[in-house]
Amino acid sequence: MKKIKPKYSKINIGSGADVKKGWVNLDITNEFGAEVIYDLRKLYSGGQLPFKDNSFDYVLCKHVIHTFIDPTPIIIELVRICKPKGKIEIKTHLPTGNNSSIRMIRGHTIGMMKGFVEENFGSYYFKEFSKGKDIGKINLEKAEYYTNSNKKIQKMIIWFSNRLGWKVFEKSPLMYVFPWISVKIIYKKL
């Protein structure tokens, strides 16, 4: 596959209807105006995003990861296309109801996402999906729950959930009571 030279330094992966001006927008269709069309399922059969290594200063992947049973190939590609010292922001729904694939396979959302830093991609997934190539390391800068709601009660619940910590919150029935809570993870590539 031919690698695209991006005209912007930020990429919005899984842009959907949230097409951002001044960003490269990638989605499975161009229904909402994404410039780059790519099916992320190709990553599971050895595919790569159509960009060279170290192409972007900022990589955003919003509400995509929770739809895949194992997010490892996607995260490896996000790291690969991010420049050193660049940021990778992942936003995802909590794994409840029909979107529970992450929790069933890898464990709790924030715990699993922190695990990528702790393991430094040293698992068999790294060797299988990156073909042994050194794509760089990442540090976790932020891991928190959030909501797009402006309601005071929801903001208060988010505050409380972040104080409880993921080990308590995601193992409790609270996460099923509040399906509007999402997770935001920010990594910095070293």
SULKAFEN-V419044 format. One record per run of one state. SS is the DSSP state (~ for helix, > for strand, _ for the rest). FROM is the first residue (numbers start at 0). TO is the last residue. If there is no record, write none. Layout:
ss:from:to
SS:FROM:TO
SS:FROM:TO
This chain:
ss:from:to
_:0:2
>:3:3
_:4:8
>:9:12
_:13:22
>:23:26
_:27:34
>:35:36
_:37:38
~:39:44
_:45:49
>:50:50
_:51:54
>:55:61
_:62:63
~:64:66
_:67:70
~:71:80
>:81:92
_:93:95
~:96:98
_:99:99
~:100:105
_:106:107
~:108:118
_:119:122
~:123:128
_:129:136
>:137:145
_:146:150
~:151:163
_:164:164
~:165:168
_:169:172
~:173:176
_:177:180
>:181:188
_:189:189
